[in-house]
Amino acid sequence: MKKVIAPLIMLLLGFLLGAFIWDKLSNESGVPLFQTSEAGTKQSLPDTPNLKEASVTQVYESRQNAITNAVSRVSSAVVGINVTQILDYRGRGYNDPFFDYFFPELRHREKVKGLGSGFIISPDGYVITNEHVIHKATEIIVTLPDKSQLKAEVVASDFISDVALLKIARKTAFPYIALGNSDDLIIGEWAIALGNPFGLFEYGAKPSVTIGIISAVDRDFGKVQDGKVYQDMIQTDASINGGNSGGPLVNSLGEVIGVNTFIYSGSSNATTSIGLGFAIPINRVKKIVRDLKQFGEVNRAFWTGLEVDDLNYLIARYLGKKDLEGVIVSNIEPNSPASRTNLEIGDVIVEVNGVKVRNTRSIQDVIDNLDVKGGDVLTLKIYRNRKFIKVNITLEKLPRK
């Protein structure tokens, strides 16, 4: 019996001694048991509050990016706009040729509700939006992201450019958005659209945010059916829907680069985005707002000092021109903008800012579609001595009447 017990005791002591030595060596090496080592051995991590906090902080910081930072900077200055408008309607209502012939049109006025977006540009409460958002409005209510609602007054608006300047007031200063530079946009850079699509401010008073890229710039639509002129428009695939009109298009720095204005939806009566949205460039808006604030209107009267006539076959043949496209310079007034260029009598203007000119009537249409004002620069393509050259002319603003 003693011969059996003695070896067992020795075996047990050897096992305990080996475990003690292994534990001692592991602790001295500074690597806790069952922690994953560089060699890939599975080991356990101590569950400490410091490591938990560090992990949460890393995850939180990873969620922050240029887009979220930009939205955070600007969202408090984006507003919802609700309006009551008086619209005029015409119609006979008979749908019968006999009665339509003998009875005049019926006219009636109707109150309708409209909505849009806007953004605050100064601590004293100036707000930019589209003119079509507040067109013929009898009451304008601005909803701020803090859920407060304020009545707004129209400082002035410009129908042609589709820009309106509103004013709201309270005792404390308003958050406002910095205006960027729309002349240095990069095709493909981030674009963020904020606003009040479908009146969602009513369900939380916070602007909706969509992101995309700058798809294109300098989209020229000219004068559209209702008489507005849309030039140099910014195209974006950030979703713009009904109610987004007047809201800001923002870059990743949190600067406004455009005013969201209209979309192409693939249908004349659809108001949902298919990725073709357009915004008025903010540099154009800055000039318009400056005039609206100072003068209450945009002064489009300008002077060139040029007189032009239509071409005829004899003149065209004499000049060596094979067609009658363009207008010929017949007079240049002294001390005029034209006299300060290298234009000459006998030059034929065939293009203005890249748009072809056919005759004296079409050149006026081209000017109207460009919505130019005093201070703007026109690039003229000139036919002279059987060659084409380009001449820039700066329009001179005429005094207001």
ZASEMI-116899 format. One record per atom (N, C-alpha, C): x, y, z; residue in one letter. Coordinates in steps of 0.05 Angstrom, whole numbers, padded with zeros to 5 digits, always signed. Atoms other than C-alpha are relative to their C-alpha. Example, Ala and Ser with C-alpha at 12.3 -4.5 7.8 and 13.67 -1.06 7.14 Angstrom:
BEGIN
+00018-00024+00000a+00246-00090+00156a+00018+00024+00000a-00016-00024-00001s+00273-00021+00143s-00015+00022+00014s
! end
This chain:
BEGIN
+00017-00024+00000m+00000+00000+00000m+00017+00025+00000m-00018-00023-00001k+00056+00048+00019k+00014+00004-00026k-00014-00002+00026k+00090+00032-00047k-00018+00015-00021k+00019-00012+00020v+00027+00057-00085v-00004+00030+00007v+00007-00027-00009i+00013+00120-00043i+00023+00019-00005i-00023-00018+00003a+00084+00148-00046a+00003+00011-00028a-00002-00012+00027p+00087+00155-00122p-00022+00020-00006p+00022-00018+00006l+00018+00187-00124l+00004+00027+00013l-00006-00026-00014i+00039+00239-00072i+00021+00015-00016i-00022-00013+00015m+00102+00254-00112m-00011+00012-00026m+00012-00010+00025l+00061+00262-00176l-00017+00025+00004l+00017-00023-00007l+00012+00310-00143l+00017+00024+00006l-00018-00022-00007l+00068+00352-00114l+00014+00011-00025l-00013-00009+00025g+00102+00355-00182g-00019+00017-00017g+00020-00015+00016f+00038+00379-00216f-00004+00028+00012f+00004-00026-00013l+00027+00434-00164l+00024+00018-00004l-00024-00016+00003l+00099+00456-00169l+00002+00011-00029l-00001-00009+00028g+00095+00460-00245g-00019+00022-00006g+00020-00022+00003a+00031+00502-00243a+00010+00026+00012a-00009-00024-00014f+00063+00549-00193f+00022+00014-00017f-00022-00011+00016i+00125+00558-00237i-00010+00013-00025i+00011-00011+00025w+00084+00570-00301w-00014+00027+00005w+00014-00025-00007d+00041+00622-00267d+00019+00022+00006d-00020-00020-00008k+00102+00657-00239k+00014+00011-00025k-00013-00009+00024l+00136+00660-00307l-00018+00017-00017l+00019-00016+00016s+00073+00686-00342s-00004+00027+00011s+00004-00026-00012n+00063+00742-00292n+00024+00017-00003n-00025-00016+00003e+00136+00763-00296e+00003+00010-00028e-00002-00009+00027s+00131+00768-00371s-00018+00023-00007s+00017-00023+00004g+00076+00820-00364g-00024-00005-00018g+00023+00007+00018v+00026+00783-00409v-00020-00016+00016v+00020+00015-00015p-00038+00763-00373p-00008-00026-00014p+00008+00026+00011l-00061+00691-00382l-00025+00003-00018l+00022+00001+00018f-00108+00679-00441f-00006+00027-00014f+00003-00025+00017q-00097+00748-00474q+00012-00006-00027q-00011+00005+00027t-00085+00749-00549t+00027+00014-00002t-00027-00011+00002s-00011+00758-00559s+00006+00006-00029s-00008-00006+00027e+00027+00781-00620e+00002-00025-00017e-00002+00025+00014a+00036+00708-00638a-00028-00011-00007a+00027+00008+00007g-00040+00701-00642g-00013-00019+00021g+00011+00017-00020t-00051+00660-00578t-00025+00013+00013t+00024-00011-00011k-00122+00670-00551k+00003+00005+00030k-00003-00007-00027q-00120+00707-00485q-00022+00019+00008q+00022-00016-00009s-00171+00746-00443s+00008+00028+00006s-00005-00028-00007l-00174+00822-00439l-00014+00008+00026l+00013-00009-00024p-00188+00853-00372p-00022+00020-00007p+00023-00017+00006d-00257+00886-00373d+00001+00024+00018d-00003-00024-00017t-00240+00956-00347t-00016+00023-00011t+00015-00023+00009p-00280+01021-00351p+00015+00017-00020p-00016-00017+00017n-00222+01058-00385n+00000-00010-00029n+00000+00012+00026l-00220+01009-00443l-00028+00003-00013l+00027-00003+00011k-00296+01013-00452k-00004+00029-00010k+00003-00028+00008e-00295+01089-00454e+00017+00006-00025e-00016-00005+00024a-00238+01089-00504a-00013-00011-00025a+00013+00013+00023s-00276+01041-00549s-00023+00017-00010s+00023-00017+00007v-00339+01084-00547v+00009+00026-00013v-00010-00025+00011t-00299+01147-00561t+00010-00005-00029t-00010+00005+00027q-00265+01115-00622q-00023-00004-00020q+00023+00005+00018v-00332+01092-00651v-00014+00027-00005v+00014-00026+00004y-00363+01161-00639y+00016+00018-00019y-00016-00017+00018e-00305+01197-00672e+00000-00010-00028e+00001+00011+00027s-00308+01150-00731s-00026+00007-00015s+00025-00008+00013r-00380+01172-00744r+00000+00029-00008r-00002-00028+00007q-00360+01245-00749q+00016+00003-00026q-00014-00005+00024n-00340+01268-00818n-00007+00028-00011n+00004-00027+00011a-00341+01330-00863a-00030+00005-00004a+00029-00004+00005i-00415+01319-00880i-00014+00006+00026i+00014-00004-00025t-00439+01312-00809t+00008+00027+00013t-00009-00026-00011n-00397+01372-00787n-00013+00023-00015n+00013-00022+00015a-00425+01415-00843a-00029+00003+00007a+00029+00000-00007v-00497+01395-00827v-00003+00013+00028v+00002-00011-00027s-00485+01411-00754s+00004+00031+00000s-00005-00029+00001r-00459+01481-00772r-00023+00015-00011r+00019-00016+00015v-00516+01501-00817v-00029-00005+00007v+00029+00008-00002s-00580+01464-00797s-00016+00019+00018s+00016-00018-00018s-00599+01513-00741s-00009+00025-00014s+00008-00025+00014a-00605+01569-00793a-00018-00006-00025a+00018+00007+00022v-00649+01530-00843v-00028+00001+00010v+00027-00004-00009v-00722+01548-00839v-00021-00011-00019v+00023+00008+00017g-00789+01523-00864g-00017+00025-00005g+00016-00023+00007i-00834+01574-00899i-00028-00010-00008i+00028+00005+00007n-00910+01569-00900n-00013+00026-00008n+00012-00024+00010v-00949+01619-00941v-00030-00004-00006v+00027-00001+00011t-01020+01638-00956t+00000+00019-00024t-00001-00015+00025q-01027+01661-01027q-00028+00005-00011q+00025-00006+00014i-01083+01694-01067i+00006-00004-00030i-00005+00006+00028l-01085+01664-01137l-00025+00006-00017l+00022-00006+00018d-01128+01686-01196d-00003-00023-00019d+00007+00022+00018y-01163+01634-01238y-00019+00010-00021y+00018-00007+00021r-01197+01642-01305r-00010-00025-00013r+00012+00022+00014g-01244+01596-01342g-00030+00004-00004g+00029-00002+00005r-01313+01591-01372r-00016-00020+00015r+00014+00020-00016g-01332+01527-01339g-00022-00014-00014g+00023+00013+00014y-01384+01508-01392y+00009-00025-00016y-00010+00021+00017n-01341+01463-01436n-00020-00005-00024n+00020+00001+00022d-01391+01479-01492d+00006+00023-00019d-00007-00021+00019p-01372+01518-01555p-00021+00022-00002p+00021-00019+00003f-01440+01551-01558f+00000+00021+00023f+00000-00018-00023f-01439+01580-01488f+00026+00014+00003f-00026-00013-00001d-01364+01594-01492d+00001+00024-00019d+00000-00021+00019y-01378+01638-01552y-00015+00025+00010y+00017-00022-00008f-01432+01681-01520f+00006+00010+00028f-00004-00009-00028f-01410+01684-01447f+00030+00004+00005f-00029-00006-00006p-01344+01715-01422p+00012-00020+00020p-00014+00017-00020e-01292+01679-01380e-00009+00007+00028e+00004-00004-00028l-01306+01669-01307l+00027+00005+00014l-00025-00005-00015r-01254+01698-01260r-00006-00002+00030r+00003+00000-00029h-01246+01683-01187h+00027-00002+00013h-00024+00000-00016r-01194+01690-01133r-00003-00021+00022r+00001+00021-00020e-01176+01635-01085e+00024+00000+00018e-00022+00002-00019k-01134+01629-01022k+00011-00029-00001k-00013+00026+00000v-01084+01572-01026v+00024+00000+00019v-00023+00003-00018k-01031+01546-00979k+00024-00009-00017k-00025+00009+00013g-00959+01539-01002g+00022-00003+00020g-00022+00004-00018l-00894+01518-00972l+00026+00000-00015l-00026+00000+00012g-00820+01522-00984g+00021+00001+00022g-00022-00001-00019s-00753+01531-00950s+00015+00026-00002s-00017-00024+00000g-00704+01586-00934g+00023-00003+00019g-00022+00001-00019f-00642+01602-00895f+00008+00029+00009f-00006-00025-00012i-00620+01658-00849i+00029+00008-00006i-00026-00008+00008i-00560+01698-00872i+00013+00022+00018i-00011-00021-00018s-00550+01749-00815s-00013-00003+00027s+00011+00003-00028p-00560+01752-00739p-00025+00017+00004p+00024-00017-00003d-00613+01806-00749d-00024-00010-00016d+00023+00013+00010g-00658+01759-00787g-00007+00003-00029g+00005+00000+00029y-00651+01767-00862y-00001-00028-00010y+00004+00027+00010v-00676+01705-00898v-00001+00000-00031v+00001+00004+00029i-00664+01683-00970i-00018-00023-00007i+00016+00022+00011t-00714+01641-01009t-00005+00006-00029t+00008-00005+00028n-00742+01635-01079n-00024+00019-00001n+00023-00018+00004e-00790+01687-01106e-00025-00016-00004e+00024+00015+00005h-00837+01633-01129h-00012-00013+00025h+00010+00010-00025v-00843+01608-01057v-00020+00020+00013v+00016-00020-00013i-00873+01674-01033i-00016+00017-00019i+00014-00015+00021h-00905+01698-01098h-00029+00005+00008h+00028-00009-00007k-00970+01737-01084k-00009-00010+00028k+00007+00009-00027a-00967+01716-01011a-00013+00023+00017a+00012-00020-00019t-01013+01752-00961t+00010-00004+00028t-00011+00006-00026e-00981+01718-00901e+00023-00020-00003e-00023+00018+00001i-00913+01686-00891i+00008-00007+00028i-00008+00009-00026i-00896+01644-00830i+00025-00016-00003i-00026+00014+00000v-00824+01622-00818v+00002-00017+00025v-00004+00019-00023t-00812+01561-00774t+00029-00006+00003t-00029+00005-00006l-00744+01556-00741l+00003-00028+00011l-00005+00027-00011p-00711+01490-00720p-00006-00002+00030p+00008+00002-00028d-00726+01508-00647d-00030+00000+00004d+00029+00002+00001k-00800+01503-00666k-00015+00026+00003k+00013-00026-00001s-00813+01577-00658s-00009+00009-00028s+00011-00010+00025q-00855+01610-00712q-00003+00030+00001q-00001-00029+00001l-00848+01682-00734l-00012+00009-00027l+00010-00012+00025k-00884+01725-00785k+00023+00014-00014k-00022-00012+00016a-00839+01748-00841a-00012+00021-00018a+00007-00021+00019e-00841+01811-00882e+00018-00003-00025e-00015+00001+00024v-00819+01814-00954v+00015+00027-00003v-00016-00024+00004v-00761+01863-00959v-00002+00009-00029v+00003-00004+00029a-00761+01857-01035a+00004-00027-00013a-00003+00025+00015s-00763+01803-01088s+00005+00007-00029s-00006-00004+00028d-00740+01796-01160d-00011-00024-00015d+00014+00021+00014f-00786+01756-01205f+00018-00014-00020f-00016+00011+00022i-00737+01747-01262i+00021-00020+00009i-00021+00018-00011s-00680+01716-01221s-00011-00020+00020s+00013+00019-00019d-00729+01680-01174d+00014+00001+00027d-00012-00003-00026v-00697+01708-01111v-00016+00019+00017v+00015-00017-00019a-00732+01738-01050a+00015+00003+00025a-00013-00006-00026l-00706+01771-00987l-00022+00006+00020l+00019-00003-00021l-00748+01765-00924l+00014+00010+00025l-00011-00010-00025k-00740+01794-00854k-00018-00011+00023k+00014+00008-00024i-00759+01763-00787i+00014+00014+00024i-00011-00015-00023a-00748+01794-00718a-00007-00013+00026a+00003+00008-00027r-00739+01775-00646r+00021+00014+00017r-00018-00015-00018k-00701+01801-00585k+00028-00011-00001k-00027+00012+00000t-00643+01752-00590t+00009-00005-00029t-00012+00003+00026a-00596+01742-00648a-00007-00028-00012a+00006+00025+00014f-00610+01688-00700f+00026-00014-00008f-00022+00014+00012p-00562+01633-00721p-00001+00005-00030p+00000-00006+00029y-00540+01645-00793y+00021-00016-00014y-00018+00016+00016i-00503+01611-00850i+00020+00017-00015i-00020-00014+00016a-00439+01633-00883a-00004-00005-00029a+00003+00002+00029l-00443+01646-00958l+00027-00006-00012l-00025+00008+00012g-00390+01611-00999g+00005+00013-00027g-00008-00010+00026n-00361+01621-01068n-00008-00021-00021n+00010+00019+00020s-00398+01587-01126s+00017+00001-00025s-00017-00002+00024d-00344+01606-01176d+00022-00021+00000d-00022+00019-00001d-00295+01553-01152d-00010-00029+00006d+00011+00026-00005l-00340+01492-01150l+00015-00021-00016l-00013+00023+00013i-00310+01424-01167i-00020-00021-00008i+00018+00021+00008i-00349+01375-01208i+00007-00026+00015i-00004+00025-00015g-00358+01313-01164g+00004+00005+00030g-00002-00005-00028e-00349+01348-01097e-00027-00003+00014e+00024+00005-00015w-00399+01336-01041w-00019+00024-00002w+00020-00021-00001a-00464+01375-01043a-00022-00009+00020a+00020+00007-00021i-00514+01377-00985i-00024+00019-00003i+00025-00015+00002a-00586+01399-00994a-00016-00002+00025a+00016-00001-00025l-00626+01421-00933l-00026+00015-00006l+00025-00014+00004g-00698+01443-00929g-00024-00013+00013g+00026+00008-00011n-00771+01429-00916n-00017-00015-00020n+00015+00015+00021p-00793+01376-00967p-00026-00010+00011p+00027+00010-00007f-00867+01361-00966f-00010+00010+00027f+00010-00011-00025g-00876+01405-00904g+00008-00015+00024g-00007+00017-00023l-00839+01358-00857l+00008+00016+00024l-00006-00017-00024f-00821+01417-00811f-00023-00003+00020f+00023+00002-00018e-00891+01407-00783e+00002-00025+00019e-00002+00024-00015y-00869+01339-00756y+00026-00002+00016y-00025+00000-00015g-00806+01360-00719g+00017+00025-00002g-00014-00026+00002a-00783+01429-00741a+00030-00003-00004a-00028+00003+00007k-00716+01402-00764k+00003-00004-00030k-00002+00003+00029p-00691+01408-00835p+00008-00028-00009p-00008+00025+00012s-00686+01346-00878s+00027+00004-00015s-00027-00001+00013v-00616+01331-00905v+00003-00022-00020v-00007+00019+00020t-00597+01297-00969t+00028+00007-00011t-00026-00006+00010i-00528+01290-00999i+00004-00012-00028i-00007+00010+00027g-00499+01280-01068g+00026+00014-00008g-00024-00014+00010i-00447+01313-01112i-00009+00023-00018i+00004-00020+00021i-00441+01373-01157i+00002-00015-00027i+00001+00015+00025s-00462+01340-01223s+00010+00016-00023s-00008-00018+00022a-00450+01400-01268a-00003+00028+00009a+00003-00028-00005v-00444+01475-01268v-00006+00015-00027v+00005-00017+00024d-00462+01532-01316d-00022-00011-00018d+00023+00009+00016r-00528+01501-01338r-00017+00024-00007r+00014-00024+00009d-00561+01556-01379d-00027-00008-00012d+00026+00006+00009f-00636+01550-01386f-00013+00025-00014f+00011-00025+00012g-00647+01623-01407g-00027+00006+00012g+00026-00008-00009k-00717+01651-01402k-00019-00024-00003k+00018+00023+00000v-00767+01597-01383v-00029+00010-00005v+00027-00007+00009q-00842+01596-01398q-00013+00022+00016q+00013-00020-00016d-00864+01639-01340d+00015+00027+00001d-00015-00025+00001g-00812+01693-01354g+00024+00002+00018g-00024+00000-00017k-00759+01675-01302k+00024-00008-00018k-00025+00006+00014v-00687+01670-01325v+00018-00016+00018v-00018+00017-00015y-00643+01613-01300y+00026-00003-00015y-00026+00001+00013q-00570+01622-01319q+00021-00011+00020q-00023+00009-00015d-00506+01588-01295d-00009-00018+00023d+00011+00016-00022m-00547+01538-01253m+00019-00023+00007m-00016+00023-00011i-00513+01486-01209i-00018-00025-00002i+00015+00025+00001q-00536+01415-01223q+00011-00019+00022q-00007+00018-00020t-00536+01365-01166t-00018-00025+00000t+00017+00024-00003d-00560+01294-01153d-00009-00004+00029d+00011+00000-00027a-00574+01309-01080a-00031+00004-00003a+00029+00000+00004s-00649+01296-01073s-00013+00027+00008s+00015-00025-00004i-00691+01360-01080i-00029-00007-00007i+00028+00007+00005n-00766+01351-01073n-00018+00024+00005n+00019-00022-00004g-00829+01393-01068g+00003+00010+00029g-00004-00013-00026g-00818+01442-01010g+00029+00007+00005g-00029-00007-00002n-00742+01444-01018n+00007+00027-00012n-00006-00026+00014s-00747+01507-01061s+00007+00022+00020s-00008-00021-00017g-00710+01564-01029g+00020-00008+00021g-00019+00009-00020g-00667+01521-00984g+00028+00001-00010g-00028-00002+00008p-00591+01521-00984p+00011-00026-00011p-00017+00021+00009l-00545+01477-01024l+00028+00007+00012l-00023-00006-00017v-00483+01471-00980v+00023-00018-00008v-00023+00016+00005n-00412+01447-00991n+00010-00014+00026n-00009+00016-00023s-00372+01402-00943s+00013+00018+00021s-00010-00019-00019l-00345+01465-00909l-00022+00013+00016l+00022-00013-00014g-00414+01485-00886g-00006+00028-00011g+00006-00026+00013e-00419+01544-00936e-00021-00004-00021e+00021+00001+00021v-00479+01559-00980v+00013+00006-00027v-00010-00004+00027i-00461+01551-01053i-00023+00004-00020i+00022-00004+00018g-00531+01555-01082g-00027+00000+00014g+00028+00001-00010v-00606+01563-01072v-00015-00020-00016v+00015+00021+00014n-00645+01500-01089n-00025+00012-00012n+00021-00015+00014t-00696+01521-01141t-00020-00018-00015t+00018+00017+00014f-00725+01467-01186f+00013-00026-00007f-00010+00027+00007i-00719+01395-01209i-00011-00007-00028i+00012+00015+00022y-00728+01353-01271y-00009-00026+00011y+00011+00025-00012s-00773+01296-01251s-00009-00020-00021s+00009+00018+00021g-00788+01264-01318g-00030+00001-00006g+00028-00004+00004s-00860+01287-01314s-00008+00028+00007s+00008-00028-00004s-00895+01354-01317s-00014+00005+00027s+00014-00004-00025n-00934+01341-01253n+00012-00015+00023n-00013+00014-00022a-00885+01301-01211a+00017+00019+00016a-00016-00017-00017t-00850+01333-01152t+00021-00015+00016t-00020+00016-00014t-00803+01278-01131t+00026-00001-00017t-00026-00002+00013s-00729+01276-01147s+00007-00026-00014s-00012+00023+00014i-00697+01231-01199i+00030+00005-00003i-00029-00005+00001g-00628+01260-01187g+00008+00023-00018g-00006-00023+00016l-00633+01323-01229l-00012+00025+00013l+00009-00024-00014g-00638+01384-01184g+00018+00023-00008g-00015-00023+00009f-00616+01455-01199f-00002+00022+00021f-00002-00021-00020a-00594+01512-01154a+00012+00025-00013a-00011-00026+00009i-00581+01586-01167i+00027+00004+00014i-00026-00004-00013p-00507+01599-01155p+00000+00023+00020p+00002-00020-00022i-00496+01638-01091i+00013+00027-00007i-00013-00026+00007n-00450+01690-01123n-00020+00017-00016n+00021-00016+00014r-00508+01711-01169r-00020+00010+00021r+00019-00008-00021v-00554+01712-01108v+00010+00023+00017v-00012-00021-00016k-00506+01756-01069k-00005+00028-00013k+00004-00026+00014k-00510+01811-01122k-00029+00008+00000k+00028-00007+00000i-00585+01807-01126i-00009+00009+00027i+00008-00007-00027v-00594+01809-01051v+00011+00027+00008v-00011-00027-00006r-00548+01869-01046r-00017+00022-00012r+00018-00020+00012d-00593+01907-01094d-00027+00001+00014d+00026+00001-00013l-00657+01883-01061l+00001+00014+00027l-00003-00012-00026k-00632+01905-00993k+00004+00030-00001k-00007-00028+00001q-00606+01972-01015q-00020+00017-00015q+00018-00016+00018f-00655+01993-01070f-00028-00011-00002f+00026+00012+00001g-00714+01946-01063g-00007-00012-00027g+00004+00011+00027e-00705+01922-01135e+00027-00005-00013e-00025+00005+00016v-00654+01898-01186v-00001+00019-00024v-00002-00019+00022n-00632+01952-01235n+00013-00015-00024n-00011+00014+00024r-00624+01919-01304r+00006+00020-00023r-00005-00020+00021a-00615+01984-01343a+00030+00003-00004a-00028-00003+00006f-00547+01987-01377f+00005+00013-00027f-00007-00015+00024w-00510+02022-01433w+00025-00012-00012w-00024+00010+00014t-00460+01996-01485t+00012+00021-00018t-00010-00019+00019g-00454+02055-01533g+00002-00012-00028g-00001+00013+00027l-00463+02007-01592l-00026+00003-00014l+00024+00001+00017e-00511+02013-01650e+00006-00021-00021e-00003+00022+00019v-00522+01953-01695v-00023+00000-00020v+00020+00003+00021d-00559+01938-01759d+00001-00029-00011d+00000+00026+00013d-00579+01876-01797d+00018+00000-00025d-00016+00003+00024l-00535+01850-01852l-00018-00003-00025l+00014+00007+00025n-00557+01849-01925n+00021-00013-00019n-00018+00015+00018y-00528+01812-01985y+00024+00016-00010y-00022-00016+00010l-00487+01870-02011l+00022+00004+00021l-00020-00004-00021i-00453+01884-01944i+00014-00026+00006i-00013+00026-00006a-00441+01810-01930a+00020-00007-00022a-00018+00007+00022r-00410+01801-01999r+00025+00018+00001r-00023-00018-00002y-00366+01862-01989y+00019-00009+00022y-00016+00009-00023l-00342+01835-01922l+00012-00028-00004l-00010+00027+00004g-00329+01766-01951g-00014-00020+00017g+00015+00019-00017k-00382+01734-01908k-00020-00015-00018k+00016+00017+00018k-00420+01676-01939k-00029-00002+00009k+00028+00001-00009d-00484+01684-01898d-00008+00026+00012d+00010-00024-00012l-00527+01737-01865l-00003-00002+00030l+00002+00004-00029e-00518+01712-01794e+00016+00022+00014e-00014-00020-00016g-00500+01767-01744g-00011+00028-00005g+00008-00028+00002v-00508+01842-01736v+00026+00017-00004v-00024-00017+00006i-00460+01896-01762i+00000+00024+00018i-00003-00024-00017v-00434+01951-01716v+00000+00025-00019v+00003-00023+00017s-00458+02016-01748s+00009+00026+00014s-00009-00024-00014n-00438+02066-01693n+00010-00007+00028n-00011+00003-00027i-00396+02070-01630i+00001+00028+00012i+00001-00026-00012e-00411+02128-01584e+00026+00006+00015e-00025-00007-00014p-00352+02167-01556p-00003-00003+00030p+00000+00003-00029n-00333+02154-01483n-00021-00020+00010n+00019+00021-00008s-00378+02093-01481s+00015-00026+00007s-00013+00026-00005p-00363+02022-01457p+00011-00012-00026p-00010+00011+00025a-00356+02001-01530a+00025+00014-00010a-00023-00015+00009s-00306+02056-01544s+00025-00007+00015s-00023+00008-00016r-00261+02028-01489r+00009-00029-00007r-00008+00026+00010t-00255+01962-01527t+00013+00004-00027t-00012-00003+00027n-00222+01947-01594n-00021-00006-00022n+00021+00002+00020l-00290+01943-01629l+00003+00022-00021l-00002-00019+00022e-00293+01977-01697e-00026+00001-00015e+00023-00002+00018i-00349+02002-01742i+00005-00019-00023i-00004+00020+00021g-00360+01947-01793g+00004-00028+00011g-00002+00027-00012d-00348+01890-01744d-00028-00013-00001d+00025+00015-00001v-00401+01835-01747v+00000-00017+00025v+00003+00016-00025i-00424+01807-01680i-00016-00025-00007i+00013+00025+00007v-00440+01734-01691v-00008-00017+00025v+00007+00014-00025e-00443+01709-01618e+00002+00019+00024e-00002-00014-00025v-00456+01738-01549v+00001-00021+00022v-00003+00020-00021n-00430+01695-01491n-00005-00028-00010n+00003+00027+00011g-00428+01635-01537g-00026-00006-00013g+00027+00004+00012v-00500+01644-01562v+00000+00014-00027v+00000-00012+00027k-00509+01655-01637k-00019+00023-00002k+00016-00023+00006v-00536+01721-01661v-00007-00001-00029v+00009+00002+00028r-00578+01720-01725r-00006+00028-00011r+00007-00027+00010n-00604+01792-01730n-00005+00018+00024n+00003-00020-00022t-00621+01854-01689t-00021-00009+00020t+00021+00009-00019r-00683+01821-01660r+00010-00022+00018r-00010+00023-00016s-00647+01758-01638s+00021+00009+00021s-00020-00009-00019i-00591+01797-01604i-00013+00011+00025i+00014-00009-00024q-00642+01829-01558q-00011-00023+00016q+00009+00024-00014d-00671+01761-01542d+00023-00013+00015d-00024+00011-00013v-00601+01736-01526v+00006+00015+00025v-00006-00017-00023i-00589+01794-01479i-00021-00005+00022i+00021+00005-00020d-00657+01782-01445d+00004-00027+00014d-00004+00027-00011n-00642+01708-01436n+00024-00002+00019n-00024+00000-00017l-00575+01724-01404l-00005+00014+00026l+00006-00016-00024d-00607+01770-01352d+00024+00016+00009d-00024-00016-00007v-00548+01817-01354v-00008+00026+00013v+00003-00025-00014k-00540+01880-01313k+00025+00016-00002k-00023-00017+00000g-00493+01938-01307g+00022-00012+00017g-00023+00012-00013g-00424+01914-01287g+00007-00028-00011g-00005+00026+00012d-00431+01847-01323d+00018+00003-00025d-00018+00000+00023v-00381+01829-01377v-00011-00019-00022v+00009+00017+00023l-00404+01803-01446l+00024-00006-00017l-00021+00008+00019t-00358+01764-01492t-00013-00001-00027t+00011-00001+00028l-00372+01781-01565l+00019-00014-00019l-00016+00012+00021k-00349+01738-01622k-00004+00017-00025k+00001-00020+00021i-00332+01785-01679i+00012-00012-00026i-00012+00006+00026y-00322+01773-01754y+00012+00026-00011y-00014-00024+00011r-00270+01821-01782r+00023-00010-00018r-00021+00006+00019n-00225+01817-01843n+00003-00031-00005n+00002+00028+00006r-00248+01746-01857r+00011-00018+00022r-00009+00016-00023k-00226+01723-01787k-00020+00005+00023k+00016-00003-00024f-00261+01713-01720f+00018+00007+00024f-00015-00008-00024i-00237+01748-01657i-00021+00003+00023i+00018-00004-00023k-00266+01756-01587k+00006+00026+00014k-00003-00026-00013v-00278+01822-01552v-00018+00000+00025v+00016-00003-00024n-00301+01833-01480n-00008+00028+00004n+00010-00026-00005i-00345+01891-01463i-00014+00000+00027i+00013-00002-00026t-00365+01913-01393t-00023+00019-00001t+00025-00016+00002l-00436+01939-01388l+00001+00022+00022l+00001-00023-00018e-00445+02007-01355e-00028+00003+00011e+00026-00003-00012k-00501+02013-01305k-00011+00028-00004k+00014-00025+00002l-00551+02068-01319l-00012+00008+00026l+00013-00009-00025p-00578+02111-01262p-00029-00009+00001p+00028+00007-00003r-00644+02090-01233r-00018+00024-00005r+00019-00022+00007k-00704+02129-01257k-00014+00010+00025k
! end
